[in-house]
Amino acid sequence: MKRVLSTADVPQQFLQAAYLVGHVPLKALEADPRVSYMLYVPPTHYTSDPNSRKLPLLVWIHGTRRRLGALEDGDLVSFANTTPCAILAPIFPAGLDGPNDLDSYKLLRSTTFRSDLALLAMLDEIAPRWPGIATDKVFMLGFSGGGQFVHRFLYLHPERLLAVSVGAPGRATVLDERYQWPLGIADFQKLFGRTVNKDLIRDVAVQLAVGDEDNEVHGGNDFWTWLQKVQGKESDTTRQISNQGRLQVVRHLHAAWALDDINCQLDVVPGAAHEAGKIRPSQLQFLGYLMQVAIE
């Protein structure tokens, strides 16, 4: 088995030539090559010197369409260079759990896949290769489908998080034992082998962000009626989404968290519908401040 080449083995002036800083080439996850990840490491700020402070890591979770432009050449690169921080973008392709699967990664658990464990495996891969990146506790950002993943990961692994920004999820899980996952947490321990630790969740800085015009039901109610017929029954998801826009989902989740004394900053962005590019500045502002505090 070949030894992993660490940035600590490479002279600082050769890190860029070795593709270990800047846009690191897309990497298949060793623990599960069905998924992969992108990594951006700001070249002028990264060092593997053990006497230097490690770069914070922002984990950015993509939405259902798997659009990655924000990290390829968009505002996330600028954010990483100026904050500074490194950015990890897991890539969970559609079809992981069957030909029609779009959503399994958002729910963290499916028949063949645990997306939360895949992310933890990515952090385990990054840690020895980039010792100058802080991987024990990370920051996390997601919008739409990514927002679904982020708040559920918060429930499952709060000890690995410093702050999260949950952007406009179309579906939400509440900490309510009257409902089964993913609507609630009645079967949480059975599914994941651990209990929800609300005290640890309260230790994480949390933001909910959504546009004030994000009121449309995805696909329209006719779509969900058709989907119900295709599925053969009315699912919890169908009941939850019917007649709810993301703004309503976010407000409901914010109120539910308040009942559990989970402090959460709610930011409703004026003039924005379901538009990641208009919501992300608010999310990055929230996380950027907390990263600066962590660095100092």
C-alpha positions in Angstrom: 0.0 0.0 0.0 1.4 3.4 -1.0 2.1 5.9 1.7 -0.1 9.0 1.6 1.9 12.1 0.4 1.4 14.8 3.0 1.9 18.5 2.4 4.4 18.2 5.3 6.6 16.1 2.9 6.5 18.8 0.2 8.5 22.0 0.3 6.2 25.0 0.5 7.3 26.4 -2.9 6.2 23.1 -4.6 2.8 22.7 -3.1 1.1 24.4 -6.1 3.0 22.3 -8.7 2.0 19.2 -6.7 -1.7 20.1 -6.9 -1.9 20.2 -3.1 -3.1 23.9 -2.8 -5.5 25.9 -4.8 -8.1 23.8 -6.6 -7.1 20.3 -5.6 -8.1 17.7 -8.3 -11.4 16.0 -7.7 -10.8 13.0 -5.4 -12.6 9.7 -5.1 -13.3 8.8 -1.5 -11.2 5.7 -0.6 -13.9 4.4 1.8 -16.6 4.6 -0.9 -15.4 5.5 -4.4 -19.1 6.1 -5.5 -18.7 9.5 -4.0 -15.9 12.1 -4.3 -15.0 15.5 -3.1 -13.5 18.9 -4.2 -11.1 20.8 -2.0 -9.9 24.4 -2.2 -6.9 25.4 -0.2 -5.9 29.1 -0.4 -2.3 29.0 -1.7 -1.0 32.1 0.1 -2.4 31.1 3.5 -1.7 27.4 3.8 1.2 26.0 5.7 1.8 22.6 7.3 4.1 24.1 9.8 3.0 22.6 13.2 3.8 25.9 14.9 1.3 27.8 12.8 -2.4 28.1 13.4 -4.5 25.7 11.3 -6.9 27.0 8.6 -10.6 26.6 9.5 -12.5 24.3 7.2 -15.8 25.2 5.6 -17.8 22.2 4.4 -20.1 23.2 1.5 -23.0 20.8 0.7 -24.4 21.0 -2.8 -28.1 21.1 -3.6 -30.2 18.6 -5.6 -28.9 19.8 -9.0 -25.3 19.2 -7.9 -24.1 22.6 -9.2 -20.5 23.3 -8.2 -19.7 26.5 -9.9 -19.5 28.5 -6.7 -16.4 26.6 -5.7 -15.0 26.2 -9.2 -14.8 29.9 -10.0 -17.4 31.7 -7.8 -17.7 33.5 -4.5 -16.6 30.7 -2.3 -13.1 30.9 -3.7 -12.9 34.6 -2.9 -14.3 33.9 0.6 -11.6 31.2 1.2 -8.8 33.5 0.0 -9.9 36.5 2.2 -11.2 34.9 5.4 -8.9 32.7 5.1 -10.2 29.1 5.2 -10.1 25.9 3.2 -13.3 24.6 1.6 -14.4 21.0 1.2 -17.3 20.1 -1.2 -18.5 16.5 -0.9 -20.1 15.3 -4.2 -23.0 12.9 -3.8 -24.1 11.9 -7.3 -27.7 11.1 -8.1 -28.5 7.4 -8.5 -26.6 6.2 -5.4 -29.6 4.3 -4.1 -31.2 3.3 -7.4 -31.9 4.9 -10.8 -34.4 7.4 -9.6 -32.6 8.4 -6.5 -32.0 12.2 -6.1 -32.4 12.7 -2.4 -30.7 9.9 -0.4 -27.7 12.0 0.6 -30.0 14.6 2.2 -31.5 12.0 4.6 -28.1 10.8 5.7 -29.2 7.2 5.6 -30.6 5.0 2.8 -30.6 1.3 1.9 -27.0 1.3 0.7 -25.5 4.6 1.9 -24.7 6.7 4.9 -23.8 10.2 3.6 -22.8 11.4 7.1 -20.2 8.6 7.4 -18.9 9.4 4.0 -18.3 13.0 5.0 -16.5 11.9 8.2 -14.4 9.6 6.0 -13.4 12.6 3.9 -12.3 14.5 6.9 -10.2 11.5 8.0 -8.6 11.5 4.5 -7.8 15.2 4.6 -6.4 15.3 8.1 -3.1 13.5 7.5 -2.6 14.9 4.0 -3.3 18.5 4.9 -2.2 18.8 8.6 -2.5 22.6 8.3 -6.3 22.3 8.0 -8.5 22.0 11.1 -10.7 18.9 10.6 -11.7 18.0 14.2 -14.4 20.6 14.2 -15.7 22.3 11.1 -18.0 24.9 9.7 -20.8 23.8 7.4 -23.0 25.6 4.8 -25.8 24.3 2.6 -28.7 25.6 0.5 -31.9 23.9 -0.5 -31.0 20.1 -0.6 -27.7 21.1 1.1 -29.6 22.8 3.8 -31.5 19.6 4.5 -28.2 17.7 4.9 -26.7 20.3 7.1 -29.4 20.5 9.8 -29.7 16.7 9.9 -25.9 16.3 10.2 -26.1 18.8 13.1 -28.5 16.5 14.9 -26.3 13.5 14.4 -22.7 14.9 14.8 -22.9 18.2 16.7 -19.5 17.4 18.4 -17.8 17.9 14.9 -19.3 21.3 14.3 -18.5 24.9 15.3 -21.2 26.6 13.3 -23.7 25.8 10.6 -25.7 27.8 8.1 -28.9 26.1 6.9 -30.2 27.7 3.7 -33.8 27.3 2.6 -34.5 23.6 3.0 -37.6 22.4 1.3 -38.1 19.7 3.9 -37.1 19.8 7.6 -36.6 17.4 10.4 -37.8 18.6 13.8 -36.6 17.2 17.2 -40.0 15.6 17.8 -40.3 12.0 18.9 -43.9 11.7 17.7 -42.7 11.4 14.1 -40.4 9.0 12.2 -37.3 10.1 10.4 -36.9 12.2 8.4 -40.0 14.2 9.7 -39.0 13.6 13.3 -36.6 11.6 15.5 -38.8 8.8 16.9 -36.6 6.1 15.3 -33.3 8.0 15.4 -31.4 5.6 17.7 -32.6 2.6 15.7 -31.5 4.1 12.5 -28.2 5.7 13.5 -27.1 3.8 16.7 -26.9 7.0 18.8 -29.2 9.4 20.6 -29.8 13.1 19.9 -27.7 15.2 22.3 -29.5 18.5 22.5 -26.9 20.0 24.8 -24.2 19.5 22.2 -26.5 20.9 19.5 -27.0 24.1 21.6 -23.2 24.5 21.7 -23.1 25.0 17.9 -23.7 28.4 16.4 -26.7 28.1 14.0 -28.2 30.3 11.3 -31.3 29.8 9.2 -31.3 31.8 5.9 -34.1 32.1 3.3 -35.5 34.6 0.9 -38.6 36.6 1.7 -40.1 35.6 -1.7 -39.3 31.9 -1.3 -43.0 30.9 -1.0 -43.6 28.7 -4.0 -44.1 25.0 -3.5 -41.4 23.1 -5.5 -43.1 21.8 -8.6 -46.5 23.0 -7.5 -49.2 21.0 -5.7 -50.1 19.1 -8.9 -46.6 17.7 -9.0 -46.9 16.3 -5.4 -50.3 14.8 -6.2 -48.8 13.1 -9.2 -45.8 11.9 -7.1 -48.2 10.5 -4.5 -49.9 8.4 -7.2 -46.5 7.1 -8.5 -45.4 6.2 -5.0 -48.7 4.5 -4.4 -49.4 6.2 -1.1 -49.1 9.5 0.7 -45.7 9.8 2.3 -44.7 11.9 5.2 -42.7 14.0 2.7 -45.7 14.6 0.5 -47.8 15.7 3.5 -45.0 18.0 4.7 -44.3 19.7 1.4 -47.9 20.2 0.2 -48.8 23.9 0.4 -45.5 24.9 2.0 -42.9 27.1 0.5 -39.3 27.2 1.9 -40.0 30.3 3.9 -42.8 28.6 5.8 -40.6 25.5 6.3 -37.8 27.7 7.7 -40.1 29.6 10.0 -41.6 26.4 11.3 -38.1 24.9 12.0 -37.0 28.1 13.7 -40.0 28.0 16.0 -39.5 24.3 16.8 -35.8 24.9 17.7 -36.8 27.7 20.0 -39.0 25.2 22.0 -35.8 23.2 22.6 -33.8 26.3 23.6 -31.6 26.0 20.5 -30.5 29.6 19.7 -30.7 30.3 16.0 -30.1 33.4 14.0 -32.9 33.7 11.4 -32.1 35.8 8.3 -34.8 36.5 5.8 -33.2 38.1 2.8 -35.3 40.8 1.1 -36.1 40.4 -2.6 -34.9 36.8 -2.9 -36.8 33.8 -4.0 -35.2 30.3 -4.1 -31.9 31.7 -5.3 -28.6 30.4 -3.7 -26.6 33.3 -5.1 -28.7 35.9 -3.2 -28.8 34.0 0.1 -25.1 32.9 0.2 -23.7 36.4 1.1 -25.8 36.4 4.3 -24.6 32.8 5.0 -20.9 33.7 4.4 -21.1 36.8 6.5 -22.5 34.7 9.4 -19.8 32.0 9.1 -17.0 34.4 8.2 -17.4 36.4 11.5 -17.3 33.2 13.5 -14.2 31.9 11.6 -12.4 35.1 12.4 -13.3 34.7 16.1 -12.0 31.2 16.0 -8.7 32.2 14.3 -8.1 35.0 16.8 
